Amino acid sequence: MATGKVVRKLGDDISTDIIYPGRFMATVLPTETPQYAFVDDAGFNRKLKAKEIPPGSFIVAGGNFGCGSSREQAASCIKGYEITVIARNFARIFLQNSINVGLAMVICPNIEAEEGDELDVTGGKVVNRTSGKSFAIESLPQARQAIIDAGGLIPYARRLLLERPVR
C-alpha cells in the first residue's frame, strides 16, 4: 500500500518536453536528471530541488501522460524524487521507459483528485481519502510490474542472473 498527497495535478497530453525539456538532453545520468524535472514550472521545480516534496507523493494527470519524444530522462527525473505518477493512461514509449527505470506509476482511468488530496493506492484501487471516493486501477502485466518493483530493468536482470543456478 502507498499513501501520500497529491503535490501536482496536470491535465491531458503532458509531453516529455514539459517533464524534461529537450535543452537538457546532454544530461543523461539518472543521478543528475532530477534537477531538470518540470524546470519550466519554476515553483514546482524549486520545491522538488529544495526537497519540500516528500518521497511517496503523487502527481495526478489526465490521459496520454509522457507523450512526445522518447527521452528516457523524462521518466528518470521523476523517479529521482520517488514520486508516483497516477494517470488516466500513459503514452506508449513513456510507459516502457518508466518500466525500464523503475518509476512507480498507476494507470487509473477515472481518477479524481486535486492538489493536497490524500490518496491510498491499495488492493487494485486508488482511494481518495479526502473525497471518500475510490477508483479502479488497470494493473500492468505481472512481468512489467516485477521490473518496476525491482527498481528497473537493470536491477531486475541482475537479480535474475544472481538467482540462476550455476552449471
N, C-alpha and C positions, 0 to 999 in steps of 0.2 A: 504494500500500500504506500502511496505517495500522498503527502499533504503539503499544501503550500498556498501562497497567494498569487493572484494574477497581478503581474507587475507591468504588463503591456498588453493592450488589446489592439489588434491590427485587423484590417479588412481583407478583402479578396485580392488575389494576384500580387502578393508581396514578392517582388523579384529578388534574385540573388544580388542585384546591384544595390538594393535598399539594405539588404542584410550585410553585405560585404562589398563595397564599391570596387569597381574594376581598377581604379587608380592605385590600389594597394596590392595588386596581383603579384608583385615581386616578393611579397612576404608570404611564405608558404608553410612555415613551421607552425604546427598546432599550438606551440607554446607562445608564439608571437601574434597569431591571427586575432585573438580575442580583443586586443586593444582597438581594433577597427570595426567591431561589431556595431552596426547601426550608427556609424560615425556621423552620418548626416542628420541624425536625430540627436543633436548635441546634448540635450538634457538627459536622455536615456543613456547615451554613451558615457556621459560623465558619471552617472550613478553606477553603471557597471564597473567602470575603471576604479571608482572610489570604494568598491565593494559594499555599496549601500544596498545591493540586492542580494539577499541570501541564496546560497545554493538550494535547489529544490523548489525554487519559484517557477511560475508558469508564464509563458507567452501564449495568449489565445489568439488564433487567427481564423479567417474565413477559408475559402477554398483556394486551391492552386498555390499554396504556400511554397516559396522557393522556385518559382518559375523563372525563366530566362536562361542564363548561361549554365554551364556545367561545373562551375567553380566549386571545388570541394571546400574551400575556405569558408564558404557561407555556412556550412554545417559545423566545421571545426571551431569557428569563432564563437558560436553559441554554446557548443559543448564545453568550451573553456570556462564558462561561468556556471556549469552544472545546472542549466535551466532546461526545463522540459517544455517542448512546444506541443500544444494541443491545437489541432487544426481540423477543419471540416474535411479537408483532403490535402495531399501534398503533390507537388509536381513530381513526375516520374524520376527524373535524374536526381533531384534533390533528395527524394526518398531513399534512393540507393546510396547516395553519398553519405546520408545521415546514418544509415545502417552500417556502412563501412567504417565510419569514425566512431560509432557507438553513441550517437546523440539520442537521448531519451525523447521519444515523440509518441503522440497518441492521436489516432485518427478517430474523430468524434463528429460525425456528420451533422448533428443537431445541437452542438454545444451552444449554450447561452451563458455568458459570463461577462462581467465588467471588471475594470481595473479595481483592485482592492478586495474582490471576492475571494473567499477561501474555498479551495477545492480539495476533494479527496479523489484519488484515482484508485479504485479497488473493485475487485470482483467483476471485471468486464464492463464497468461503467465509471463515469465521472459524476461525482455528487457535488453540486454547488451548495456548500453549507450555508452560504449567505442567503440564497433564494429558496433553498429547500428542494430544488428540482434535481433530477438525475437524468443522465443521458448515456445511451448505449455507445460502447466503443466497438470499432471494427478492428479486430485483432489482426496482427501481422501473422504470416505463416510462422510456424514454430521454429524453423531453421533461421529465418531472418531475425526473430526475436532473440534467439540464442546468441547471435552475433552481437546485438546491442547489449544484451546482459553481460557478455564477456568484456565489453568495453571497446568493441570494434573488431574488424576483420583480422587484424594482425594478432591481437591477444587471443582471439578465438582460434586461429590457426595454430598459434604457438601451443595453446592448451591441448589441442587435438594431437599435435605431434608428440608432446610430452606424455600423453596418455597411451600412445600406441605401444604395444609390446615390442620389445627388441627381438629381432630374429637372428 
